[in-house]
Amino acid sequence: MMLTTNLWSRRKAATAVELAFVLIPLIMLIMGIFQYGLILMDWNLLINSASQGCRFALANNKDTNISTEVQNIVTNYMAGRNSNFNNFTVTVTGTHGGISTPVNNLAAGDPITVTVTGNYRFVNFIPLVSTPGSLPMSTSATMICEGGP
């Protein structure tokens, strides 16, 4: 009878060690999937914010403060997620006849491009495991200007 109890206590210790060997990589895998989901969510938000900024720019291109207003539109659309990016910048450009032109001087039918760039900072879930420093992300939306002289 004593032999069975001794084997059972050794088996419980072996089970705890096996659990540790399986649980650590499993938690790391789950956190990696979670991090990948966050990256995709922020990338999608970056793409949509560039589209919203471009929509505003093409309808209001005669405004003198268009760059500042587009910056505000994009930042508001990011809903605070732009804090996950280092060097978050918004650029509004336009071309007329293939030449870069200020957005205020564009005619109807000219393209307006809003470019949003930043370096994505990874969230460090596991203290002892280092994550890459940053991931550069950039997106742009180009639409045809509706306003004109």
DSSP file (Angstrom, degrees, kcal/mol; ACC not computed):
  #  RESIDUE AA STRUCTURE BP1 BP2  ACC     N-H-->O    O-->H-N    N-H-->O    O-->H-N    TCO  KAPPA ALPHA  PHI   PSI    X-CA   Y-CA   Z-CA
    1    1 A M     >        0   0    0      0, 0.0     4,-1.2     0, 0.0     3,-0.2   0.000 360.0 360.0 360.0 -37.0    0.0    0.0    0.0
    2    2 A M  H  >  +     0   0    0      1,-0.2     4,-1.8     2,-0.2     5,-0.2   0.830 360.0  60.6 -66.1 -32.9    2.9    2.4    0.8
    3    3 A L  H  > S+     0   0    0      1,-0.2     4,-1.9     2,-0.2    -1,-0.2   0.882 101.5  52.4 -63.2 -40.7    4.4    1.8   -2.7
    4    4 A T  H  > S+     0   0    0     -3,-0.2     4,-2.0     1,-0.2    -1,-0.2   0.889 108.2  50.2 -65.5 -40.7    1.3    3.2   -4.4
    5    5 A T  H  X S+     0   0    0     -4,-1.2     4,-1.9     1,-0.2    -1,-0.2   0.891 109.4  51.2 -66.2 -39.8    1.2    6.4   -2.4
    6    6 A N  H  X S+     0   0    0     -4,-1.8     4,-1.7     1,-0.2    -1,-0.2   0.896 110.5  48.4 -65.9 -41.1    4.9    7.1   -3.1
    7    7 A L  H  X S+     0   0    0     -4,-1.9     4,-2.2     1,-0.2    -1,-0.2   0.878 108.9  54.7 -65.3 -37.8    4.4    6.6   -6.9
    8    8 A W  H  X S+     0   0    0     -4,-2.0     4,-1.9     1,-0.2    -2,-0.2   0.907 107.3  48.6 -65.4 -40.8    1.4    8.9   -6.9
    9    9 A S  H  X S+     0   0    0     -4,-1.9     4,-1.4     1,-0.2    -1,-0.2   0.872 112.2  49.2 -68.8 -35.6    3.3   11.7   -5.3
   10   10 A R  H  X S+     0   0    0     -4,-1.7     4,-2.0     1,-0.2    -1,-0.2   0.866 109.3  53.0 -68.2 -34.6    6.2   11.4   -7.8
   11   11 A R  H  X S+     0   0    0     -4,-2.2     4,-2.3     1,-0.2    -2,-0.2   0.871 104.7  54.9 -68.7 -36.1    3.7   11.4  -10.6
   12   12 A K  H  X S+     0   0    0     -4,-1.9     4,-1.8     2,-0.2    -1,-0.2   0.886 108.6  48.7 -63.5 -38.3    2.1   14.6   -9.4
   13   13 A A  H  X S+     0   0    0     -4,-1.4     4,-1.9     2,-0.2    -2,-0.2   0.900 110.9  49.8 -68.1 -40.6    5.5   16.3   -9.5
   14   14 A A  H  X S+     0   0    0     -4,-2.0     4,-2.5     1,-0.2    -2,-0.2   0.880 108.8  53.3 -64.6 -37.4    6.1   15.0  -13.0
   15   15 A T  H  X S+     0   0    0     -4,-2.3     4,-2.4     1,-0.2    -1,-0.2   0.893 107.2  51.4 -64.6 -39.7    2.7   16.3  -14.1
   16   16 A A  H  X S+     0   0    0     -4,-1.8     4,-1.9     2,-0.2    -1,-0.2   0.898 111.0  47.7 -64.7 -40.2    3.6   19.8  -12.7
   17   17 A V  H  X S+     0   0    0     -4,-1.9     4,-2.2     2,-0.2    -2,-0.2   0.916 112.4  48.8 -66.7 -43.1    6.9   19.8  -14.7
   18   18 A E  H  X S+     0   0    0     -4,-2.5     4,-1.7     1,-0.2     5,-0.2   0.894 109.6  53.2 -63.1 -39.4    5.1   18.7  -17.9
   19   19 A L  H  X S+     0   0    0     -4,-2.4     4,-3.4     1,-0.2     5,-0.3   0.907 108.5  49.7 -62.0 -41.6    2.5   21.4  -17.4
   20   20 A A  H  X S+     0   0    0     -4,-1.9     4,-1.7     1,-0.2    -2,-0.2   0.903 109.7  51.1 -64.2 -41.0    5.2   24.0  -17.1
   21   21 A F  H  < S+     0   0    0     -4,-2.2    -1,-0.2     1,-0.2    -2,-0.2   0.809 120.1  35.4 -66.8 -28.8    6.9   22.8  -20.2
   22   22 A V  H  X S+     0   0    0     -4,-1.7     4,-1.6    -5,-0.2    -2,-0.2   0.843 114.9  54.0 -91.0 -38.7    3.6   22.9  -22.2
   23   23 A L  H  X S+     0   0    0     -4,-3.4     4,-2.7    -5,-0.2     5,-0.2   0.866 101.7  56.9 -70.0 -37.8    2.0   26.0  -20.6
   24   24 A I  H  X S+     0   0    0     -4,-1.7     4,-2.1    -5,-0.3    -1,-0.2   0.956 111.9  40.2 -62.8 -52.1    4.9   28.5  -21.1
   25   25 A P  H  > S+     0   0    0      0, 0.0     4,-2.3     0, 0.0    -1,-0.2   0.870 114.8  54.8 -64.7 -32.4    5.0   28.1  -24.9
   26   26 A L  H  X S+     0   0    0     -4,-1.6     4,-2.3     2,-0.2    -2,-0.2   0.921 109.3  45.9 -65.8 -43.3    1.2   27.9  -25.1
   27   27 A I  H  X S+     0   0    0     -4,-2.7     4,-2.5     2,-0.2    -1,-0.2   0.896 112.2  51.8 -65.7 -39.3    0.9   31.3  -23.3
   28   28 A M  H  X S+     0   0    0     -4,-2.1     4,-2.1    -5,-0.2    -2,-0.2   0.900 110.0  49.6 -63.3 -39.7    3.6   32.8  -25.5
   29   29 A L  H  X S+     0   0    0     -4,-2.3     4,-2.2     2,-0.2    -2,-0.2   0.918 111.3  48.5 -64.0 -43.9    1.7   31.6  -28.6
   30   30 A I  H  X S+     0   0    0     -4,-2.3     4,-2.2     1,-0.2    -2,-0.2   0.909 111.9  48.6 -64.8 -41.6   -1.6   33.1  -27.3
   31   31 A M  H  X S+     0   0    0     -4,-2.5     4,-2.5     2,-0.2    -1,-0.2   0.857 109.9  53.2 -67.0 -34.3    0.1   36.4  -26.5
   32   32 A G  H  X S+     0   0    0     -4,-2.1     4,-2.4     2,-0.2    -2,-0.2   0.899 109.1  48.3 -65.0 -40.8    1.7   36.4  -30.0
   33   33 A I  H  X S+     0   0    0     -4,-2.2     4,-2.1     2,-0.2    -2,-0.2   0.904 111.9  50.1 -65.1 -40.6   -1.7   35.9  -31.6
   34   34 A F  H  X S+     0   0    0     -4,-2.2     4,-2.0     2,-0.2    -2,-0.2   0.913 111.0  48.7 -62.8 -43.4   -3.1   38.7  -29.4
   35   35 A Q  H  X S+     0   0    0     -4,-2.5     4,-2.3     2,-0.2    -2,-0.2   0.902 109.8  52.0 -63.7 -41.6   -0.2   41.0  -30.5
   36   36 A Y  H  X S+     0   0    0     -4,-2.4     4,-2.4     1,-0.2    -1,-0.2   0.890 108.5  51.8 -62.2 -39.4   -0.7   40.2  -34.1
   37   37 A G  H  X S+     0   0    0     -4,-2.1     4,-2.3     2,-0.2    -1,-0.2   0.888 108.7  50.4 -63.5 -39.8   -4.4   41.0  -33.7
   38   38 A L  H  X S+     0   0    0     -4,-2.0     4,-2.5     2,-0.2     5,-0.2   0.896 109.7  50.9 -64.6 -40.1   -3.5   44.4  -32.2
   39   39 A I  H  X S+     0   0    0     -4,-2.3     4,-2.4     2,-0.2    -2,-0.2   0.936 111.8  46.6 -63.2 -45.9   -1.2   45.1  -35.1
   40   40 A L  H  X S+     0   0    0     -4,-2.4     4,-2.4     2,-0.2    -2,-0.2   0.891 112.0  51.3 -64.2 -38.8   -3.8   44.3  -37.7
   41   41 A M  H  X S+     0   0    0     -4,-2.3     4,-2.2     2,-0.2    -2,-0.2   0.933 113.2  44.2 -63.8 -45.2   -6.4   46.4  -35.8
   42   42 A D  H  X S+     0   0    0     -4,-2.5     4,-2.1     2,-0.2    -2,-0.2   0.863 113.0  51.7 -68.9 -34.7   -4.1   49.4  -35.7
   43   43 A W  H  X S+     0   0    0     -4,-2.4     4,-2.3     2,-0.2    -1,-0.2   0.918 110.7  48.0 -65.8 -42.9   -3.1   49.0  -39.3
   44   44 A N  H  X S+     0   0    0     -4,-2.4     4,-2.4     1,-0.2    -2,-0.2   0.895 111.7  50.2 -63.7 -40.2   -6.7   48.9  -40.4
   45   45 A L  H  X S+     0   0    0     -4,-2.2     4,-2.3     2,-0.2    -1,-0.2   0.872 108.9  52.6 -64.8 -37.2   -7.4   52.0  -38.3
   46   46 A L  H  X S+     0   0    0     -4,-2.1     4,-1.8     2,-0.2    -2,-0.2   0.915 110.4  47.5 -63.4 -44.3   -4.5   53.7  -40.0
   47   47 A I  H  X S+     0   0    0     -4,-2.3     4,-1.8     1,-0.2    -2,-0.2   0.926 114.0  46.5 -62.9 -46.3   -5.8   52.9  -43.4
   48   48 A N  H  X S+     0   0    0     -4,-2.4     4,-2.4     1,-0.2    -1,-0.2   0.858 109.6  53.8 -67.9 -34.9   -9.3   54.1  -42.6
   49   49 A S  H  X S+     0   0    0     -4,-2.3     4,-2.4     1,-0.2    -1,-0.2   0.884 107.2  51.6 -67.8 -36.1   -8.1   57.3  -41.0
   50   50 A A  H  X S+     0   0    0     -4,-1.8     4,-2.1     2,-0.2    -1,-0.2   0.898 110.4  49.4 -64.6 -39.1   -6.1   58.1  -44.2
   51   51 A S  H  X S+     0   0    0     -4,-1.8     4,-2.4     2,-0.2    -2,-0.2   0.916 111.3  48.4 -65.3 -42.9   -9.3   57.6  -46.2
   52   52 A Q  H  X S+     0   0    0     -4,-2.4     4,-2.0     1,-0.2    -2,-0.2   0.905 112.1  49.2 -65.0 -40.6  -11.4   59.8  -43.9
   53   53 A G  H  X S+     0   0    0     -4,-2.4     4,-2.2     1,-0.2    -1,-0.2   0.889 111.4  49.4 -63.9 -38.9   -8.7   62.5  -44.0
   54   54 A C  H  X S+     0   0    0     -4,-2.1     4,-2.6     2,-0.2     5,-0.2   0.882 108.0  53.6 -68.9 -38.5   -8.6   62.3  -47.8
   55   55 A R  H  X S+     0   0    0     -4,-2.4     4,-1.4     1,-0.2    -1,-0.2   0.922 111.6  45.7 -60.5 -42.9  -12.4   62.5  -48.1
   56   56 A F  H  X S+     0   0    0     -4,-2.0     4,-1.6     1,-0.2    -2,-0.2   0.915 112.9  50.9 -65.4 -41.7  -12.3   65.7  -46.0
   57   57 A A  H  < S+     0   0    0     -4,-2.2    -2,-0.2     1,-0.2    -1,-0.2   0.879 108.1  50.5 -66.4 -38.8   -9.4   67.1  -48.0
   58   58 A L  H  < S+     0   0    0     -4,-2.6    88,-1.3     1,-0.2    89,-0.9   0.824 114.5  43.4 -73.1 -27.7  -11.0   66.6  -51.4
   59   59 A A  H  < S+     0   0    0     -4,-1.4    -1,-0.2    -5,-0.2    -2,-0.2   0.735 125.8  32.4 -85.1 -22.2  -14.3   68.2  -50.5
   60   60 A N  S >< S+     0   0    0     -4,-1.6     3,-1.6    -5,-0.1    -1,-0.2  -0.131  72.8 131.9-124.9  36.9  -12.6   71.2  -48.6
   61   61 A N  T 3   +     0   0    0     -3,-0.4    45,-0.2     1,-0.3     5,-0.1   0.663  66.0  64.7 -70.6 -14.1   -9.4   71.8  -50.6
   62   62 A K  T 3  S+     0   0    0     -3,-0.1    -1,-0.3    43,-0.1     2,-0.1   0.565  76.4 109.6 -83.6  -7.4   -9.9   75.5  -50.9
   63   63 A D    X   -     0   0    0     -3,-1.6     3,-0.9    -6,-0.1    -3,-0.0  -0.451  68.5-140.3 -67.8 139.3   -9.7   76.0  -47.1
   64   64 A T  T 3  S+     0   0    0      1,-0.3     3,-0.3    -2,-0.1    -1,-0.1   0.759 100.3  47.4 -75.2 -23.8   -6.4   77.7  -46.1
   65   65 A N  T 3> S+     0   0    0      1,-0.2     4,-2.4     2,-0.1    -1,-0.3  -0.116  72.0 130.2-104.8  35.5   -5.9   75.5  -43.0
   66   66 A I  H <>  +     0   0    0     -3,-0.9     4,-2.6     1,-0.2     5,-0.2   0.863  68.9  53.0 -62.1 -38.6   -6.5   72.2  -44.8
   67   67 A S  H  > S+     0   0    0     -3,-0.3     4,-2.1     2,-0.2    -1,-0.2   0.921 112.3  44.6 -64.6 -42.9   -3.4   70.5  -43.6
   68   68 A T  H  > S+     0   0    0      2,-0.2     4,-2.2     1,-0.2    -2,-0.2   0.902 114.4  49.2 -66.9 -41.2   -4.1   71.2  -39.9
   69   69 A E  H  X S+     0   0    0     -4,-2.4     4,-2.4     2,-0.2    -2,-0.2   0.894 111.3  48.6 -67.1 -39.6   -7.8   70.2  -40.3
   70   70 A V  H  X S+     0   0    0     -4,-2.6     4,-2.8     2,-0.2     5,-0.2   0.905 109.6  53.6 -65.5 -40.3   -6.9   66.9  -42.1
   71   71 A Q  H  X S+     0   0    0     -4,-2.1     4,-2.5    -5,-0.2    -2,-0.2   0.916 110.9  46.6 -58.2 -43.5   -4.3   66.2  -39.3
   72   72 A N  H  X S+     0   0    0     -4,-2.2     4,-2.6     2,-0.2    -2,-0.2   0.894 111.6  50.6 -66.6 -40.3   -7.1   66.8  -36.7
   73   73 A I  H  X S+     0   0    0     -4,-2.4     4,-2.3     2,-0.2    -2,-0.2   0.939 113.6  44.9 -61.7 -47.5   -9.6   64.5  -38.6
   74   74 A V  H  X S+     0   0    0     -4,-2.8     4,-1.7     2,-0.2    -2,-0.2   0.918 114.1  48.9 -64.1 -44.2   -7.0   61.7  -38.9
   75   75 A T  H  X>S+     0   0    0     -4,-2.5     5,-0.7    -5,-0.2     4,-0.5   0.904 112.7  47.7 -64.1 -41.4   -6.0   62.0  -35.2
   76   76 A N  H ><5S+     0   0    0     -4,-2.6     3,-0.9     1,-0.2    -1,-0.2   0.881 110.0  52.7 -66.0 -37.6   -9.6   62.0  -34.1
   77   77 A Y  H 3<5S+     0   0    0     -4,-2.3    -1,-0.2     1,-0.3    -2,-0.2   0.810  99.8  62.4 -69.1 -28.6  -10.4   59.0  -36.2
   78   78 A M  H ><5S-     0   0    0     -4,-1.7     3,-2.0    -5,-0.2    -1,-0.3   0.697  95.3-149.1 -69.6 -17.4   -7.5   57.1  -34.7
   79   79 A A  T <<5 -     0   0    0     -3,-0.9    -3,-0.1    -4,-0.5    -2,-0.1   0.856  66.6 -47.6  53.7  44.1   -9.4   57.4  -31.3
   80   80 A G  T > <S+     0   0    0     -5,-0.7     3,-1.3     1,-0.1    -1,-0.3   0.318 115.2 110.0  85.0  -9.7   -6.2   57.6  -29.2
   81   81 A R  G X   +     0   0    0     -3,-2.0     3,-1.8     1,-0.3    -2,-0.1   0.626  58.6  80.5 -74.6 -11.6   -4.6   54.6  -30.9
   82   82 A N  G >  S+     0   0    0      1,-0.3     3,-1.4    -7,-0.2    -1,-0.3   0.639  74.9  75.9 -69.0 -10.8   -2.0   56.9  -32.5
   83   83 A S  G <  S+     0   0    0     -3,-1.3    -1,-0.3     1,-0.3    -2,-0.2   0.662  83.3  66.6 -70.6 -14.5   -0.2   56.8  -29.1
   84   84 A N  G <  S+     0   0    0     -3,-1.8    37,-3.1    -4,-0.1     2,-0.4   0.469  94.6  75.0 -80.3  -1.8    0.9   53.3  -30.2
   85   85 A F  E <   -A  120   0A   0     -3,-1.4     3,-0.4    35,-0.2     2,-0.3  -0.910  69.5-147.1-115.9 137.7    3.0   54.9  -32.9
   86   86 A N  E    S+A  119   0A   0     33,-3.0    33,-2.9    -2,-0.4    -2,-0.0  -0.772  87.2  14.0 -91.1 147.8    6.3   56.9  -32.7
   87   87 A N  E    S-     0   0A   0     -2,-0.3     2,-0.6    31,-0.2    -1,-0.2   0.904  81.7-172.2  55.0  47.9    6.7   59.7  -35.2
   88   88 A F  E     +     0   0A   0     -3,-0.4     2,-0.3    -6,-0.1    30,-0.2  -0.621  11.6 173.8 -74.3 116.1    3.0   59.7  -36.2
   89   89 A T  E     -A  117   0A   0     28,-2.4    28,-2.2    -2,-0.6     2,-0.4  -0.945  25.3-158.4-130.3 148.8    2.8   62.1  -39.2
   90   90 A V  E     -A  116   0A   0     -2,-0.3     2,-0.4    26,-0.2    26,-0.2  -0.995  13.5-171.7-125.0 127.5    0.0   63.1  -41.6
   91   91 A T  E     -A  115   0A   0     24,-2.7    24,-2.8    -2,-0.4     2,-0.5  -0.973   8.4-162.1-124.2 133.0    0.9   64.6  -45.0
   92   92 A V  E     +A  114   0A   0     -2,-0.4     2,-0.3    22,-0.2    22,-0.2  -0.966  21.2 165.5-114.6 121.8   -1.5   66.2  -47.5
   93   93 A T  E     -A  113   0A   0     20,-2.8    20,-3.1    -2,-0.5     2,-0.3  -0.914  14.4-168.3-132.5 159.8   -0.2   66.6  -51.1
   94   94 A G  E     -AB 112 101A   0      7,-0.7     7,-2.8    -2,-0.3     2,-0.4  -0.979   7.7-150.3-144.0 156.7   -1.7   67.3  -54.5
   95   95 A T  E     - B   0 100A   0     16,-1.7     2,-0.4    -2,-0.3     5,-0.2  -0.986   5.1-169.9-130.4 141.8   -0.6   67.2  -58.1
   96   96 A H  E >  S- B   0  99A   0      3,-2.7     3,-1.2    -2,-0.4    14,-0.1  -0.966  82.1 -13.4-130.0 114.9   -1.8   69.2  -61.0
   97   97 A G  T 3  S-     0   0    0     -2,-0.4     3,-0.1     1,-0.2    -1,-0.1   0.810 129.2 -54.9  64.7  30.6   -0.6   68.1  -64.5
   98   98 A G  T 3  S+     0   0    0      1,-0.3     2,-0.4     3,-0.0    -1,-0.2   0.476 116.1 112.0  83.9   1.6    2.0   65.7  -62.9
   99   99 A I  E <  S-B   96   0A   0     -3,-1.2    -3,-2.7     0, 0.0    -1,-0.3  -0.909  77.3-108.7-111.6 135.0    3.6   68.5  -60.8
  100  100 A S  E     +B   95   0A   0     -2,-0.4    -5,-0.3    -5,-0.2    -7,-0.0  -0.436  47.1 179.2 -62.1 126.4    3.3   68.7  -57.0
  101  101 A T  E     -B   94   0A   0     -7,-2.8    -7,-0.7    -2,-0.2     5,-0.1  -0.956  35.8 -95.1-132.1 144.9    1.0   71.6  -56.2
  102  102 A P    >   -     0   0    0      0, 0.0     3,-1.6     0, 0.0     4,-0.1  -0.333  38.5-120.3 -57.1 144.6   -0.3   73.1  -53.0
  103  103 A V  G >  S+     0   0    0      1,-0.3     3,-1.2   -11,-0.2   -10,-0.1   0.804 110.3  61.3 -61.0 -30.7   -3.7   71.6  -52.2
  104  104 A N  G 3  S+     0   0    0      1,-0.2    -1,-0.3   -40,-0.1   -40,-0.0   0.718 102.7  51.9 -69.3 -20.1   -5.4   75.0  -52.2
  105  105 A N  G <  S+     0   0    0     -3,-1.6    -1,-0.2     2,-0.0    -2,-0.2   0.244  82.3 120.7-101.6  13.0   -4.4   75.5  -55.9
  106  106 A L    <   -     0   0    0     -3,-1.2     2,-0.2   -45,-0.2   -10,-0.1  -0.468  51.5-142.4 -79.6 149.3   -5.8   72.3  -57.3
  107  107 A A    >   -     0   0    0     41,-0.2     3,-1.9    -2,-0.1    38,-0.2  -0.599  39.4 -73.4-101.8 167.5   -8.5   72.2  -60.0
  108  108 A A  T 3  S+     0   0    0      1,-0.3    38,-0.2    -2,-0.2    -1,-0.1  -0.391 121.2  30.4 -60.7 134.4  -11.4   69.8  -60.2
  109  109 A G  T 3  S+     0   0    0     36,-2.3    -1,-0.3     1,-0.4    37,-0.1   0.299  88.5 123.4  97.5  -8.1  -10.1   66.4  -61.4
  110  110 A D    <   -     0   0    0     -3,-1.9    35,-3.6    35,-0.1    -1,-0.4  -0.627  64.5-112.5 -84.4 144.7   -6.6   66.7  -59.7
  111  111 A P  E     - C   0 144A   0      0, 0.0   -16,-1.7     0, 0.0     2,-0.4  -0.553  23.6-160.3 -80.8 141.1   -5.6   63.9  -57.3
  112  112 A I  E     -AC  94 143A   0     31,-3.2    31,-2.4    -2,-0.2     2,-0.4  -0.970   8.5-162.0-114.9 133.8   -5.2   64.7  -53.5
  113  113 A T  E     -AC  93 142A   0    -20,-3.1   -20,-2.8    -2,-0.4     2,-0.5  -0.971   8.6-166.2-121.4 129.9   -3.1   62.2  -51.5
  114  114 A V  E     -AC  92 141A   0     27,-2.5    27,-2.3    -2,-0.4     2,-0.5  -0.972  11.8-167.2-112.0 121.5   -3.2   61.9  -47.7
  115  115 A T  E     -AC  91 140A   0    -24,-2.8   -24,-2.7    -2,-0.5     2,-0.5  -0.934   4.9-169.3-113.3 129.6   -0.2   59.9  -46.3
  116  116 A V  E     +AC  90 139A   0     23,-3.0    23,-2.3    -2,-0.5     2,-0.3  -0.979  14.4 171.5-119.4 124.8   -0.2   58.6  -42.7
  117  117 A T  E     +AC  89 138A   0    -28,-2.2   -28,-2.4    -2,-0.5     2,-0.3  -0.908   6.6 142.4-131.4 158.5    3.1   57.2  -41.4
  118  118 A G  E     - C   0 137A   0     19,-2.1    19,-3.2    -2,-0.3     2,-0.7  -0.928  47.3-104.3 179.8 163.3    4.4   56.0  -38.0
  119  119 A N  E     -AC  86 136A   0    -33,-2.9   -33,-3.0    -2,-0.3     2,-0.3  -0.916  38.8-134.5-103.9 113.7    6.6   53.4  -36.3
  120  120 A Y  E     -AC  85 135A   0     15,-3.1    15,-1.9    -2,-0.7     2,-0.5  -0.488  12.8-145.3 -71.5 129.3    4.3   50.9  -34.4
  121  121 A R  E     - C   0 134A   0    -37,-3.1    13,-0.2    -2,-0.3     2,-0.1  -0.850  16.5-130.4 -96.5 126.6    5.5   50.1  -30.9
  122  122 A F        -     0   0    0     -2,-0.5     2,-0.5    11,-0.5     9,-0.1  -0.438  17.1-119.7 -74.0 147.5    4.9   46.6  -29.8
  123  123 A V        -     0   0    0     -2,-0.1     2,-1.0   -88,-0.1    -1,-0.1  -0.761  21.4-139.0 -85.7 129.9    3.2   45.9  -26.5
  124  124 A N        +     0   0    0     -2,-0.5     6,-0.1     1,-0.2    -1,-0.0  -0.790  31.3 166.3 -95.0 101.4    5.4   43.8  -24.2
  125  125 A F        +     0   0    0     -2,-1.0    -1,-0.2     1,-0.2   -97,-0.0   0.840  66.8  52.5 -80.9 -36.3    3.2   41.2  -22.5
  126  126 A I  S >  S-     0   0    0      3,-0.2     3,-1.0     1,-0.1    -1,-0.2  -0.907  74.3-151.3-108.7 116.7    6.0   39.0  -21.1
  127  127 A P  T 3  S+     0   0    0      0, 0.0    -1,-0.1     0, 0.0    -2,-0.0   0.821  92.6  44.8 -60.3 -35.7    8.6   40.9  -19.1
  128  128 A L  T 3  S+     0   0    0      2,-0.1     2,-0.6     1,-0.0    -2,-0.0   0.600 100.0  77.1 -87.3 -10.2   11.5   38.6  -19.8
  129  129 A V  S <  S-     0   0    0     -3,-1.0    -3,-0.2     0, 0.0     2,-0.2  -0.886  76.5-141.0-103.9 120.3   10.9   38.3  -23.5
  130  130 A S        -     0   0    0     -2,-0.6    -2,-0.1    -6,-0.1     3,-0.1  -0.534  11.3-150.5 -81.4 145.8   12.0   41.3  -25.6
  131  131 A T        -     0   0    0     -2,-0.2    -7,-0.1     1,-0.1    -1,-0.0  -0.723  34.3 -83.2-106.6 161.1    9.9   42.4  -28.5
  132  132 A P        -     0   0    0      0, 0.0   -10,-0.5     0, 0.0    -1,-0.1  -0.281  42.0-118.4 -59.7 152.2   11.2   44.2  -31.6
  133  133 A G  S    S-     0   0    0      1,-0.2   -11,-0.5   -12,-0.1     2,-0.3   0.956  76.0 -29.5 -60.5 -56.0   11.6   47.9  -31.2
  134  134 A S  E     -C  121   0A   0    -13,-0.2    -1,-0.2   -49,-0.0   -13,-0.2  -0.986  45.7-135.1-160.2 163.1    9.2   49.1  -33.8
  135  135 A L  E     -C  120   0A   0    -15,-1.9   -15,-3.1    -2,-0.3     2,-0.2  -0.977  27.9-129.9-126.6 114.9    7.5   48.3  -37.1
  136  136 A P  E     -C  119   0A   0      0, 0.0     2,-0.4     0, 0.0   -17,-0.2  -0.475  29.2-175.5 -68.8 130.8    7.3   51.1  -39.7
  137  137 A M  E     +C  118   0A   0    -19,-3.2   -19,-2.1    -2,-0.2     2,-0.3  -0.982   7.5 169.8-126.9 139.0    3.8   51.5  -41.1
  138  138 A S  E     +C  117   0A   0     -2,-0.4     2,-0.3   -21,-0.2   -21,-0.2  -0.992   2.0 169.5-148.2 140.0    2.7   53.8  -43.8
  139  139 A T  E     -C  116   0A   0    -23,-2.3   -23,-3.0    -2,-0.3     2,-0.3  -0.986   9.1-166.4-146.1 154.8   -0.5   54.1  -45.8
  140  140 A S  E     -C  115   0A   0     -2,-0.3     2,-0.4   -25,-0.2   -25,-0.2  -0.991   8.5-154.3-142.9 151.6   -1.9   56.6  -48.2
  141  141 A A  E     -C  114   0A   0    -27,-2.3   -27,-2.5    -2,-0.3     2,-0.5  -0.994  10.4-166.2-125.7 131.0   -5.2   57.4  -49.8
  142  142 A T  E     +C  113   0A   0     -2,-0.4     2,-0.3   -29,-0.2   -29,-0.2  -0.974  14.0 165.9-121.2 128.4   -5.6   59.2  -53.1
  143  143 A M  E     -C  112   0A   0    -31,-2.4   -31,-3.2    -2,-0.5     2,-0.4  -0.917  39.5 -99.1-136.5 162.8   -8.9   60.6  -54.4
  144  144 A I  E     -C  111   0A   0     -2,-0.3   -34,-0.1   -33,-0.2     2,-0.1  -0.707  41.0-114.4 -89.8 131.2   -9.9   63.0  -57.1
  145  145 A C        -     0   0    0    -35,-3.6   -36,-2.3    -2,-0.4   -86,-0.1  -0.347  23.5-169.7 -65.6 136.7  -10.5   66.6  -56.1
  146  146 A E        +     0   0    0    -88,-1.3   -38,-0.2   -38,-0.2    -1,-0.1   0.710  63.6  77.0 -98.3 -25.9  -14.1   67.8  -56.5
  147  147 A G        +     0   0    0    -89,-0.9   -38,-0.1   -40,-0.1   -87,-0.1  -0.381  55.6 161.2 -83.2 164.0  -13.4   71.5  -55.9
  148  148 A G              0   0    0    -41,-0.2   -41,-0.2   -40,-0.1   -42,-0.1  -0.981 360.0 360.0-169.2 169.5  -12.0   73.9  -58.4
  149  149 A P              0   0    0      0, 0.0   -42,-0.1     0, 0.0    -2,-0.0   0.506 360.0 360.0 -72.4 360.0  -11.5   77.5  -59.3
